[in-house]
Amino acid sequence: MDFIRQELNRRRPGQSTLTTSRRESDEVQFLSGIYEGKTTGAPIGFIVRNEDHRPGDYEDIKDVFRPSHADFTYQMKYGVRDPRGGGSSSARETVTRCIAGAIAKLALHQKGVKIQAYTSQIGDIRLEGTYKAYDLSQTEANVVRCPDVEKAAAMEALINAVKVGGDSIGGVISCVIQGMPAGVGEPKFGKLHALLGTAMLSIPAAKGFDYGDGFDAPLYKGSEHNDEFFNDNGVINTRSNYSGGIQGGISNGQDIYFRVAFKATATLSREQQTVDRYGNETILKAKGRHDPCVVPRAVPVVEAMAAITILDQLLFQIHYHEFGKN
């Protein structure tokens, strides 16, 4: 329970000047599936109550489509939407992902699998090296969750600057999964990297995903980019890891690493041109409390979705081998 509380504290609003000013303790109450500190195998049910909600902040925009929000598309699909706090499109739902992810992390810890995400870019300020160039244990040492102290300070200053101007900014979260055994994942429509991509792109505000060298891969020739195998004292290993720990959709035992790009928060504290549900042009100026940058609070969400995905595939792999033995 202490670990779950720790994970929720990393995601909760109001934790610094860089986040929304909402004050939510994010206390979770488990309803089923846990007894005396252990899971029972039954479905795990829980509830987290909103404590600092202000539905009146959204009264003026109930008929207005906020630019780059899900207002218009939800209205077109369902014919009705709940404008309060963004309704079901609100990133508030990520609190549930962090709870499930915390439980998954505890299970993965028993298997020696470690997941660590960190902020690698805010705006045009980015880390130049890979995860191996930094001490990732320092990720939680600053509010931006960047393991480079100097870059973190610059990122924080940039977020504060856009916040003062009533604007917002996006960034990139990098993540590494260590301790993965080889052979996990499916070769066709259940490729491990595709499942991770699906999980990451389901996070609100996520706009892009790549793994291994990703979009940098075209810069290399095959002779430069192939991960050569060698016999490492009786263990098959690779001399490099451009593949990002996954080949043919299946883990190869190397570290899995990937990046997730997040857009700037769509809700601004400045005026924007838009239309209402009747097509009338209007001016929008939001009243709610919003993050000038979602990236710092999204770091634990990325870890949670990675943990859920990896644990799911490890369980599938265990069942697959047990079925094969029988």
ZAGULUM-570642 format. One record per residue (C-alpha): residue in one letter; x negated, y, z. Coordinates in steps of 0.001 Angstrom, whole numbers, plus 524288, in hexadecimal, padded with zeros to 5 digits. Last residue first. Layout:
N
AXYZ;...
***
This chain:
326
N7FC9F789447AC9F;K7EF4778F997AB4E;G7F4597987F7A0A1;F7FF8379D507A931;E7F5D87A0A67B3F0;H7ED5D7A7B57AA01;Y7F8A77AFF57A501;H7FDBB7B2AB7B2C5;I7F0807B8277B6AA;Q7EF897C02B7AA28;F7FD1E7C5D67AC5C;L7F93B7C9AA7BA20;L7ECEE7D01C7B4CA;Q7F5117D7337AA8A;D7FE907DCD17B486;L7F34D7E0877BD6B;I7ECD37E7FA7B24B;T7F9167EF747AE7B;I7FCF77F31E7BC63;A7EF1C7F7467BFAB;A7EDD97FF917B354;M7FAEF8061D7B62F;A7F688809327C40B;E7E93680E567BFED;V7EF848177E7B60F;V7F91281C087C08D;P7EDD681E517CA18;V7E78A827BB7C037;A7F47182E507BCA4;R7F3E3837C57C827;P7E73783DD97C331;V7EC2383DF97B4F6;V7F953844A77B65B;C7F439852777B443;P7FB8585F017B7B1;D8043A856157BFE4;H8123585AEC7C130;R81B22861797CADF;G827F0865697C46F;K82C71872B07BF99;A82A4A870C97B101;K82A8687C567A7CB;L832108795C79B6E;I8363B8835079128;T841BF880477884B;E845A987C3E77A95;N8535887688779CA;G853CF868BB7746A;Y85EF88640277D0C;R8560485BF8785CE;D84DFF8681F78899;V842A986D0C7807A;T8345B8701A78324;Q82A5A87B157842A;Q8218687AAE79006;E81F938841279B63;R814EE8815B7A559;S814D3878627B12F;L8130586CAA7A868;T8194385F397A76C;A81288856C779D26;T806F9852D87A5A9;A7FAFE8522D79CDC;K7F94E84547795D7;F7F2BD8395D79B92;A7E87D83107794C7;V7E5C08235E799F6;R7D83D81D437991E;F7D38E80F37799C7;Y7C9EB8060F7A03F;I7C9D17F7637A208;D7BD2B7F2AF7A836;Q7B7F97E63F7A217;G7BE167D8C57A3C9;N7C2897D740795A9;S7D0C27DB5479787;I7D9DB7D73C78C6F;G7E0117DFB9781CF;G7D66A7DAD9777B4;Q7CB867E09077FE8;I7CD967E7F778CA7;G7C3677ECDB79654;G7C27A7FA7D79087;S7BE0B7F5B778331;Y7B22F7FEBD7839F;N7AD277F66778EB5;S79EBD7F41378C6A;R795057E8F278E40;T79FE67DF0078FD4;N7A0307D38679954;I7A1177C4B6798F4;V79CA27BF9A7A621;G791887B5CA7A767;N787517BFA27AB6F;D78D097CA2F7A284;N78E3A7C32A79588;F790C47CDBA78B6A;F79C3D7D358783D6;E79B277DF8177B52;D7A5AB7E9E877C9E;N7A6FF7EF4A76ECA;H7A6787FE1E76D6E;E7994A8012976771;S799117F66875D31;G7A7637F91C75A7A;K7A4498073F75792;Y7A87B8116376185;L7B03E81E0D76124;P7BCCF816AD75E27;A7BCAE8117C76C49;D7BE1E81F0177267;F7CCE781DED771C7;G7CC9F8128277B32;D7BF0280FD67806D;G7C4DD8065178A10;Y7D3258098978B92;D7DBF18141A785FF;F7E89F81A3778A6F;G7F001826B2786EF;K7FB3E82F7E78ABE;A7FE4982CA879909;A807948372579E5C;P80FDA82D337A602;I8094B81FD27A73E;S80E91815FD79D54;L8029B818B3794E7;M7FA008126C79F3E;A801CF805D27A03F;T803208044279188;G7F48D806A978FD3;L7F1537FC9E79A4A;L7FA027F2D27935F;A7F3957F5FD78659;H7E6187F47D78C76;L7E9B17E70B79194;K7EF207E25C784A7;G7FCB37DCC078692;F801177DD747786A;K7F5DD7D56B77310;P7EA447CFD277A87;E7EFDD7CFC97885D;G7E9067D4C379489;V7DF897CF8B79EAC;G7D4327C6F779A21;A7C8AF7CCE77A152;P7C9E77D0737AFAC;M7CBAA7DEB27B372;G7C2C07E36E7BE5C;Q7C3377F1AD7BA7F;I7CE3F7F9CE7B4C5;V7CA1C8078C7B0C5;C7D2D8813667AED8;S7D15F820997A84A;I7DB7182B597A9D8;V7DC2E8362B79FB5;G7E13C844137A03B;G7ECA684D6379F47;I7EF2E85BBB7A226;S7F9F3864647A776;D7FE56872997A6A9;G803CA87CD07AFDF;G7F75A884CA7AE7D;V7F38C882167BC8D;K7F51F873887B9BD;V7EC43874817ADDD;A7E17787A157B665;N7E3958705F7C168;I7E242865097B7E8;L7D5BF86AC87B24D;A7CFC186D0D7BFBC;E7D2B885F0E7C3AA;M7CC72859E57B737;A7C03D8620F7B990;A7BF3F85D127C787;A7C11B84F0F7C300;K7B69A850C07B8AE;E7ACF3854CE7C32D;V7B0A7849C57CC7C;D7B0D183ED47C249;P7B991833B27C72A;C7C61483ABC7C2C5;R7D232839197CB23;V7D6BE847307C90C;V7D9058491C7D7A8;N7CB198456F7DB4B;A7C44583A3A7E269;E7CDE9830257DD3B;T7C58C82D097D156;Q7B8FC82C1A7D945;S7B96081D297D991;L7B88581E1B7CACD;D7AA0E821297CB80;Y7A7E98255D7BD82;A7A026821757B169;K7A637813E47B0B7;Y7B39F819E47AE4C;T7AEBF81EDE7A136;G7A79E82BC579FA3;E7ABD18390479A70;L7B5F483C9B7A498;R7BF6E8468A79F36;I7C383854C979FF6;D7CB5085838793B8;G7D8758570679A7D;I7D66284E3C7A63E;Q7CE168422A7A397;S7C8C2836127AA68;T7D24D8352C7B5BB;Y7D071828287BC91;A7D57B81A397BC8C;Q7D03780E8C7C420;I7D5518009E7C3AA;K7CE997F5727CAC9;V7D0BF7E6E47C866;G7CA937DDCC7D263;K7D5E97D4397D25F;Q7DA6A7D7E57E00F;H7D9767E61C7DBFA;L7E2E07E3177D0D9;A7ED967DFCA7DAA9;L7EB827EC5C7E248;K7EB277F3F07D57F;A7F8457EE1D7D168;I7FE777F2B57DE23;A7F8E68004C7DBE9;G7FDB88001E7CDDE;A80BA07FD1D7D226;I80B2B808CA7DB53;C80443811577D151;R80E3580DF17C6D4;T81955811987CFF3;V8137281F107D23E;T812A8820847C375;E82151822F87C363;R81EFE831267C735;A81991832E37B983;S82759836F37B5E1;S82D5B830D57A9BA;S8386382AF47B1EA;G83D44838707B571;G833E6843767B24B;G8347B849157BFEE;R8430084B2E7BEAF;P8469284B8C7B047;D84E5183EBE7B065;R8515283AFE7A26F;V85CEE83802799B5;G85F258342678B8F;Y8566B8285B78DB7;K84CDD828A178250;M84E1B836AF77DAB;Q84EA583C2B78B7A;Y842ED833F878F7D;T83B76838D578383;F83EA2847147864E;D83B4984701794D1;A82F1F83E607939A;H8261284A0F79507;S81D798500E78A76;P824E285D0878B30;R82FC185D3B79583;F83D3185B4278F7F;V84726863DB79648;D854AB85FA079B12;K8509585C4F7A908;I846808672D7A8B5;D84C42870F67B256;E8501A866677BC21;Y842748609C7BC97;D83D39867617C8B3;G84A0C863F67CF86;P845BF855B77D00D;R83B9E859257DA62;H8358384C997DF91;D82C0684C897EAEE;E82F0383F8F7F1A1;N8305F835F27E677;R83238828477EC0B;V8294E81CEA7E8C9;I8303C80FBF7E83C;F82B64801C77E7DE;G82E7F7F4577E269;I824697E9997E0AB;P82AAC7DE1D7D9A5;A828B97D16F7E152;G81B567CB107E185;T819C67CD827F00E;T80FF57D8967EF99;K808157DA0A7FC0C;G8079C7E439806D6;E810BD7DD5F81031;Y81AFB7DB5C8059B;I81B457E1EE7F852;G824B97DF137ED1E;S82FA47E8147F14E;L8335D7F5DF7F55C;F8263B7FCAA7F636;Q8272080AE07FA61;V81D30813C27F3EA;E8199E821237F93F;D8164E82A527EE2D;S8133C835BC7F74B;E8189183F277ED24;R8158E84D997ED9D;R81767853E07E05B;S80CF085E1E7DD8B;T8096C857917D0A8;T7FB17854637CF6E;L7EE3F85BB97CDE4;T7EFAB862B77DAF2;S7EE47855837E19D;Q7F5E5849AC7E6B0;G8035D84F667E405;P8081E843EA7DBF3;R804F7835AE7DF26;R7FBB382DBF7D6B0;R7EFD582BC87DF78;N7F85982B107EB98;L7FFE981FEF7E550;E7F36B817F67E3EA;Q7EFB381A0D7F22D;R7FD5A816457F6C1;I7FC7B8099E7EEE9;F7EF45806CE7F52F;D7F49F8091E802CD;M800008000080000;
***
